[in-house]
Amino acid sequence: MTFEIPNDLMVSVSGVRGRVGEALTPEVVARFAAAFGAYLREKAGNGRPKVVLGRDSRTSGPMFASVAAAALQSVGCDVVDIGLAPTPTTLFAIRHHDAQGAIVVTASHNPVEWNALKFASSAGMFLDADEGPLMRAYLSDRPLPYAGWDGLGVATRDGKAAQRHVDAVLRIPYLDVEGLRKRRFKVALDCIRGAGTQVLPRLLEALGCDVVGLNMEPDGRFPREPEPVAANLGELEQLVRESGADLGLATDPDADRLSLVSGSGRAIGEDFTLALASMLVLRHRKGPVVTNLSTSRLLEDVAAQAGAALVRAPVGEINVARRMEAEGAVIGGEGNGGVILPDVHLTRDAAVAVALVLQLLLETGQTLDEHVAAQRTYAIIKDKLPRDSGALGEAYAVLERELAAPSVDRQDGLRLAWDADAKWLHLRPSGTEPILRIIAEAPTMEEARTLVEQARAALAVRAPQPPAAAATD
């Protein structure tokens, strides 16, 4: 029987997501999880693959995790269920269990009504452009190899995955754990009632921090918009000011991204997370830095100051991670607050980002405000449109012709750059939402807004109101 993928289901290279009860149902989850298990069985020579299963705190998470576990068992896969855990914790557990892959039940930064399945390989990274289609072949082109009564997979529980993840972060070679314990930073922490509650408090306690918490009940009822952008962190800003914290830390629901609030109570923008983490790593490691096409020029400045090369890859964690492997990068990630450190694993990890930022503050003796003030400021606008807003190929051609940028990159949508003027424009379809993303950065907000309006004009869409802006100054 042919499986029909719902029209509103978002299917990307490494996962599938949709609104709960609409595009994403138990039937859909079961089919995709079974297809993933079948793909792993094929890779294992029809052996008995082991699959790690984790989830964030969304209310639909326990239901979908149960469905995914049953589906994996039905095609002969053993399941190691680590329960509620950050995405990086789940992927880190792959190596410990010598597993052939993992499923993470999380919609990451999407609103509360969404959920998703993310598929990872034995390498501890999400499926890439070569692996994804092979797995999806079992959705319609190939029959699922359901097991008989004597071939069903076995499910076990692992309650120690979070502590192993914390221990790995504490083993970062240049992390001065004793020095941090003596410094005793005061930290305001906002885990948005998500999976970060399982790891970040443990890590901060191990680093001797005095923690004041916000949204620490992991019930999946997010009190703010899940994406940890500056505009969503007003409550954390207030907590930092009222508590006298040295800094504030905010995650998304699956804790693979981190945003920062300075000691003055100001959200400094998620692009600073990777920039500051890179600043620390480049003090100890020599090598290239890898990021995606939508990350702020701020990271270029940091890399240049350290004499390091910056390499850009298409948007998407797996694209950055694969390029990091190829380049031998010492650090990488994305400007959305996602930091990837090969010393731990090739996965975006908020816990890693926390440790690196605290170590930077310890080594330099400077505050976050002082670090921000020392960097060149840029204005960045992150806008979006419905995905059906015109023919993208034609829009790209119009923009490339009319704007005549010295640098053109078509790795992922269209990125135009004017390096001499310190500005760029990136237009691409989202892989996680049915939208087009338009991102522009320039020395001033006026210049960045002009670039966004030019992109909108090429798409023949009139902006009903000024786009939401996030500036690094």
VMD Tcl script that draws the C-alpha trace (Angstrom):
set ca {
  {0.00 0.00 0.00}
  {1.44 3.37 -1.04}
  {2.10 5.84 1.78}
  {0.90 9.36 1.01}
  {2.98 12.09 2.63}
  {0.63 14.84 3.88}
  {0.93 18.04 1.88}
  {1.62 20.17 4.95}
  {4.35 17.89 6.28}
  {7.82 19.47 6.15}
  {10.26 16.84 4.91}
  {13.93 17.82 4.98}
  {17.22 16.01 4.48}
  {17.44 14.77 8.05}
  {13.90 14.86 9.38}
  {10.19 15.48 9.15}
  {8.02 17.95 11.05}
  {4.46 19.18 11.15}
  {1.63 20.45 13.32}
  {0.44 17.85 15.81}
  {-2.86 16.27 14.85}
  {-2.72 17.77 11.37}
  {0.24 16.84 9.18}
  {1.98 15.02 12.02}
  {-0.02 12.06 13.35}
  {0.91 8.75 15.02}
  {0.48 7.03 11.65}
  {2.98 9.38 10.00}
  {5.46 9.00 12.86}
  {5.17 5.22 12.74}
  {5.80 5.08 9.02}
  {8.85 7.35 9.07}
  {10.35 5.65 12.14}
  {9.87 2.20 10.56}
  {11.45 3.44 7.32}
  {14.45 4.71 9.28}
  {14.76 1.38 11.07}
  {14.55 -0.50 7.77}
  {17.27 1.70 6.32}
  {19.53 0.97 9.30}
  {18.86 -2.77 8.98}
  {19.87 -2.64 5.35}
  {23.10 -0.82 6.26}
  {23.79 -3.41 8.95}
  {23.38 -6.27 6.50}
  {19.97 -7.12 7.93}
  {21.48 -7.46 11.37}
  {19.92 -6.04 14.52}
  {20.59 -2.29 14.66}
  {20.54 -0.36 17.90}
  {18.77 3.02 17.88}
  {18.92 5.72 20.57}
  {15.61 7.51 21.19}
  {15.26 10.88 22.91}
  {12.69 13.67 23.02}
  {12.14 17.22 24.14}
  {9.40 18.26 26.59}
  {6.53 18.94 24.17}
  {3.24 17.50 25.36}
  {3.05 15.29 22.28}
  {6.57 13.98 22.87}
  {5.80 10.93 25.05}
  {3.12 9.76 22.60}
  {5.28 10.13 19.51}
  {8.31 8.60 21.25}
  {6.25 5.53 22.15}
  {5.05 5.26 18.56}
  {8.58 5.62 17.20}
  {9.91 2.97 19.61}
  {7.23 0.48 18.59}
  {7.82 1.15 14.91}
  {11.56 0.59 15.28}
  {10.98 -2.66 17.15}
  {8.53 -3.80 14.49}
  {11.30 -3.82 11.87}
  {13.81 -5.56 14.12}
  {15.67 -2.66 15.75}
  {16.65 -2.54 19.41}
  {15.79 0.76 21.09}
  {17.71 2.57 23.83}
  {15.27 5.11 25.25}
  {16.94 7.99 27.10}
  {13.63 9.81 27.64}
  {13.51 13.58 28.05}
  {16.88 14.89 26.86}
  {18.42 17.66 24.75}
  {19.08 16.84 21.12}
  {22.88 16.99 21.61}
  {22.57 14.58 24.55}
  {20.72 12.10 22.36}
  {23.28 12.31 19.58}
  {26.16 12.05 22.07}
  {24.61 8.82 23.39}
  {25.00 7.17 19.97}
  {28.72 6.76 20.48}
  {28.39 5.46 24.04}
  {25.95 2.74 23.01}
  {27.74 1.93 19.75}
  {24.37 2.52 18.11}
  {23.66 2.63 14.40}
  {21.57 5.79 14.69}
  {19.12 7.86 16.71}
  {15.70 9.43 16.49}
  {15.06 12.69 18.32}
  {11.42 13.66 18.80}
  {11.65 17.45 18.73}
  {10.57 20.40 16.64}
  {13.44 22.44 18.06}
  {12.61 26.17 17.74}
  {9.16 25.70 16.14}
  {6.04 26.82 18.06}
  {4.44 24.55 20.63}
  {1.86 23.10 18.24}
  {4.62 21.50 16.14}
  {6.64 18.34 16.63}
  {9.10 16.41 14.51}
  {11.39 13.45 14.07}
  {15.10 14.04 13.46}
  {17.19 11.14 12.21}
  {20.87 10.69 13.03}
  {23.48 8.23 11.80}
  {26.09 6.16 13.63}
  {28.47 9.12 13.22}
  {26.45 11.07 15.79}
  {25.27 13.55 13.15}
  {21.99 14.02 11.32}
  {21.40 12.28 8.02}
  {22.92 14.11 5.07}
  {21.79 14.64 1.49}
  {23.02 11.18 0.47}
  {21.51 9.27 3.40}
  {18.07 10.93 3.58}
  {16.77 9.71 0.19}
  {17.91 6.14 0.94}
  {15.85 6.15 4.12}
  {12.83 7.71 2.44}
  {12.84 4.99 -0.24}
  {11.16 2.78 2.37}
  {8.19 5.13 2.51}
  {6.80 4.09 -0.86}
  {9.32 2.46 -3.21}
  {10.40 -0.44 -1.01}
  {8.42 -2.73 1.31}
  {9.07 -2.47 5.04}
  {10.82 -5.59 6.40}
  {8.52 -6.21 9.36}
  {9.90 -8.76 11.80}
  {8.11 -11.89 13.00}
  {7.48 -12.76 16.62}
  {11.05 -13.98 17.11}
  {12.74 -11.03 15.39}
  {11.21 -8.04 17.13}
  {13.51 -5.46 18.66}
  {14.00 -5.03 22.40}
  {13.57 -1.72 24.24}
  {15.77 -0.67 27.18}
  {16.10 2.52 29.20}
  {19.20 4.64 29.85}
  {18.90 7.17 32.65}
  {22.53 8.30 32.66}
  {22.84 9.94 29.24}
  {22.56 13.50 30.61}
  {25.35 13.02 33.14}
  {27.65 11.47 30.54}
  {27.03 14.49 28.31}
  {27.88 16.89 31.15}
  {31.04 14.91 31.97}
  {32.16 15.16 28.33}
  {31.76 18.94 28.35}
  {33.77 19.15 31.57}
  {36.59 17.28 29.82}
  {37.11 20.01 27.18}
  {40.93 20.27 27.34}
  {41.13 24.04 27.80}
  {38.20 24.35 30.20}
  {39.55 25.48 33.59}
  {36.96 23.81 35.79}
  {38.71 24.66 39.05}
  {39.20 28.28 37.98}
  {35.53 28.58 37.10}
  {34.50 27.09 40.42}
  {36.62 29.66 42.23}
  {35.23 32.51 40.10}
  {31.65 31.42 40.90}
  {29.75 33.25 38.16}
  {26.16 34.17 38.92}
  {24.01 32.99 36.02}
  {20.34 33.53 35.16}
  {19.07 30.51 33.20}
  {15.95 30.25 31.02}
  {15.29 26.71 29.77}
  {11.80 27.56 28.34}
  {10.38 24.50 30.16}
  {12.29 22.35 27.71}
  {14.89 19.61 27.59}
  {17.73 21.90 28.65}
  {16.49 21.43 32.22}
  {18.06 17.96 32.15}
  {21.62 19.10 31.44}
  {22.31 22.82 31.92}
  {21.62 23.05 35.69}
  {23.95 20.06 36.23}
  {26.68 21.63 34.15}
  {26.43 25.02 35.83}
  {26.47 23.39 39.26}
  {29.61 21.42 38.29}
  {31.22 24.72 37.20}
  {30.47 26.31 40.57}
  {27.92 28.79 39.26}
  {25.26 30.43 41.38}
  {22.12 29.83 39.30}
  {18.80 31.64 39.33}
  {16.33 29.76 37.18}
  {13.44 30.73 34.94}
  {11.02 28.37 33.19}
  {12.68 25.28 34.63}
  {9.62 23.00 34.80}
  {9.96 20.64 31.78}
  {6.25 20.44 30.95}
  {6.51 21.61 27.33}
  {4.14 24.55 27.82}
  {6.46 27.19 26.48}
  {5.90 30.60 28.15}
  {7.58 32.52 25.31}
  {8.23 32.01 21.63}
  {10.62 29.04 21.43}
  {13.28 30.66 19.26}
  {15.82 32.28 21.62}
  {16.18 35.52 19.68}
  {16.68 38.79 21.51}
  {13.07 39.91 21.03}
  {11.82 36.87 22.99}
  {14.04 37.26 26.05}
  {12.45 40.18 27.92}
  {11.70 38.10 31.02}
  {15.29 36.86 31.20}
  {16.61 40.39 30.74}
  {14.53 41.46 33.73}
  {15.75 38.52 35.83}
  {19.38 39.38 35.09}
  {18.85 42.98 36.17}
  {16.91 42.07 39.32}
  {19.23 39.26 40.43}
  {22.52 40.99 39.65}
  {23.62 38.05 37.51}
  {26.85 38.23 35.54}
  {24.99 36.99 32.47}
  {21.82 35.29 31.28}
  {21.55 32.07 29.26}
  {18.53 31.10 27.15}
  {17.95 27.94 25.14}
  {15.39 26.63 22.70}
  {13.22 23.60 23.66}
  {15.79 20.95 22.64}
  {18.83 22.88 23.93}
  {20.98 22.84 20.83}
  {21.00 26.66 20.64}
  {22.06 29.28 23.17}
  {21.44 33.02 23.40}
  {23.05 35.42 25.84}
  {21.95 38.33 27.99}
  {24.70 40.62 29.26}
  {25.10 41.68 32.87}
  {23.41 44.99 32.10}
  {20.24 43.03 31.27}
  {20.46 43.32 27.49}
  {19.96 40.44 25.06}
  {22.97 40.80 22.78}
  {21.69 38.78 19.81}
  {22.16 35.09 19.04}
  {24.96 35.74 16.53}
  {27.26 36.65 19.42}
  {27.13 33.13 20.88}
  {29.18 31.48 18.14}
  {31.43 34.54 17.80}
  {32.35 34.52 21.50}
  {32.75 30.75 21.62}
  {35.05 30.95 18.60}
  {37.03 33.74 20.21}
  {37.77 31.41 23.13}
  {38.60 28.33 21.05}
  {40.93 30.28 18.73}
  {42.96 31.28 21.79}
  {43.78 27.58 22.23}
  {43.42 25.96 18.80}
  {44.69 26.99 15.37}
  {42.56 26.13 12.37}
  {39.58 27.16 10.26}
  {36.11 28.11 11.46}
  {33.03 26.92 9.56}
  {29.60 28.53 9.57}
  {26.59 28.87 7.30}
  {25.72 31.48 4.70}
  {23.29 33.31 7.02}
  {25.68 33.95 9.90}
  {26.72 37.50 10.79}
  {29.96 39.09 9.59}
  {30.76 39.35 13.29}
  {32.24 35.85 13.05}
  {34.39 36.91 10.09}
  {35.82 39.69 12.24}
  {36.60 37.30 15.11}
  {38.26 34.80 12.78}
  {40.30 37.53 11.08}
  {41.49 38.89 14.44}
  {42.80 35.42 15.28}
  {44.33 34.87 11.83}
  {41.92 32.02 11.09}
  {40.12 31.21 7.86}
  {36.33 31.35 7.78}
  {34.52 28.87 5.52}
  {30.81 29.14 4.72}
  {28.49 26.19 4.06}
  {24.78 25.87 3.22}
  {22.33 26.43 6.09}
  {21.64 23.31 8.14}
  {23.55 21.67 10.94}
  {24.61 18.63 8.93}
  {25.97 20.83 6.13}
  {28.13 22.75 8.58}
  {29.24 19.58 10.39}
  {30.26 17.84 7.16}
  {32.21 20.90 6.02}
  {33.90 21.03 9.43}
  {35.05 17.44 8.91}
  {36.37 18.24 5.46}
  {38.18 21.42 6.55}
  {39.53 20.15 9.86}
  {37.76 23.02 11.62}
  {38.48 23.75 15.27}
  {34.99 25.15 15.85}
  {31.89 25.87 13.80}
  {28.18 26.36 13.98}
  {25.41 28.68 12.97}
  {24.53 32.26 13.80}
  {21.30 31.16 15.44}
  {23.18 30.32 18.64}
  {24.28 26.85 17.56}
  {27.89 26.00 18.49}
  {29.67 22.84 17.27}
  {32.91 21.82 18.97}
  {34.78 18.79 17.59}
  {36.48 18.31 20.97}
  {33.09 17.02 22.20}
  {31.12 16.08 19.07}
  {30.00 17.42 15.70}
  {26.60 18.56 16.91}
  {25.15 21.95 17.89}
  {25.24 21.97 21.66}
  {24.06 24.66 24.09}
  {25.96 23.02 26.97}
  {29.20 23.31 25.03}
  {28.41 26.94 24.23}
  {27.79 27.71 27.90}
  {31.16 26.26 28.92}
  {33.07 28.14 26.21}
  {31.47 31.51 26.97}
  {32.12 31.18 30.72}
  {35.73 30.19 30.04}
  {36.16 33.26 27.81}
  {34.88 35.55 30.56}
  {37.21 33.85 33.04}
  {40.32 34.10 30.85}
  {39.82 37.68 29.70}
  {38.36 39.11 32.90}
  {35.92 41.04 30.72}
  {32.14 41.15 30.91}
  {29.82 40.34 28.02}
  {29.07 44.05 27.63}
  {32.79 44.76 27.26}
  {33.22 42.04 24.66}
  {30.26 43.35 22.67}
  {31.57 46.93 22.84}
  {34.95 45.79 21.48}
  {33.43 44.41 18.26}
  {32.33 46.26 15.15}
  {28.55 46.64 15.15}
  {26.21 45.50 12.41}
  {22.48 45.64 11.88}
  {20.88 42.37 10.81}
  {17.29 41.88 9.65}
  {15.72 38.43 9.56}
  {12.52 38.58 7.54}
  {10.25 35.89 6.09}
  {7.52 35.44 3.52}
  {5.09 32.65 2.61}
  {6.89 30.10 0.49}
  {4.55 30.48 -2.50}
  {5.56 34.09 -3.03}
  {6.76 33.82 -6.60}
  {9.21 31.83 -8.67}
  {12.51 31.68 -6.79}
  {14.70 31.07 -9.82}
  {13.38 34.19 -11.50}
  {13.73 36.22 -8.30}
  {17.32 35.11 -7.87}
  {18.12 36.12 -11.45}
  {16.51 39.54 -10.98}
  {18.38 40.20 -7.75}
  {21.70 39.04 -9.15}
  {21.28 41.23 -12.23}
  {19.94 44.36 -10.54}
  {22.16 44.41 -7.45}
  {25.36 43.39 -9.24}
  {27.10 42.17 -6.11}
  {30.84 41.43 -6.34}
  {30.33 38.11 -4.54}
  {27.60 35.61 -5.51}
  {27.07 32.28 -3.72}
  {24.43 29.79 -4.87}
  {25.25 26.94 -2.47}
  {21.94 27.49 -0.70}
  {19.45 29.82 -2.35}
  {21.19 33.08 -3.25}
  {23.72 35.01 -1.18}
  {25.00 38.34 -2.45}
  {27.85 40.07 -0.66}
  {29.59 43.43 -0.84}
  {32.62 42.75 1.35}
  {34.11 46.21 0.90}
  {30.89 47.71 2.26}
  {30.46 45.03 4.98}
  {26.98 44.03 3.82}
  {25.24 40.96 2.43}
  {21.82 39.54 1.51}
  {20.70 35.90 1.71}
  {17.45 34.56 0.27}
  {16.51 30.90 0.74}
  {13.53 28.59 1.36}
  {13.32 27.35 4.95}
  {13.79 23.65 5.59}
  {11.74 23.72 8.79}
  {8.78 26.00 8.01}
  {6.72 26.74 4.86}
  {8.38 30.13 4.41}
  {11.10 31.98 2.53}
  {13.81 33.51 4.65}
  {15.34 36.86 3.77}
  {18.36 37.86 5.84}
  {20.34 41.04 5.33}
  {23.20 42.59 7.25}
  {24.93 45.93 6.90}
  {26.67 48.56 9.03}
  {23.38 50.44 9.46}
  {19.76 49.41 9.82}
  {18.79 51.61 6.88}
  {21.18 49.79 4.55}
  {20.02 46.38 5.75}
  {16.37 47.35 5.34}
  {17.05 48.54 1.79}
  {18.46 45.12 0.91}
  {15.38 43.38 2.34}
  {13.03 45.63 0.39}
  {14.95 44.95 -2.80}
  {14.52 41.23 -2.21}
  {10.81 41.68 -1.57}
  {10.46 43.68 -4.76}
  {12.12 40.92 -6.74}
  {9.53 38.52 -5.31}
  {6.76 40.99 -6.22}
  {5.61 41.13 -2.60}
  {4.90 44.42 -0.87}
  {5.85 44.54 2.81}
  {2.71 45.33 4.88}
  {4.90 46.64 7.69}
  {8.60 47.07 8.45}
  {10.23 43.67 9.04}
  {11.26 42.66 12.54}
  {14.86 43.60 13.15}
  {17.62 42.36 15.38}
  {20.74 44.45 15.67}
  {24.06 43.56 17.23}
  {24.56 47.08 18.48}
}
mol new
graphics top color blue
foreach p $ca { graphics top sphere $p radius 0.5 }
foreach p [lrange $ca 0 end-1] q [lrange $ca 1 end] { graphics top cylinder $p $q radius 0.2 }
display resetview
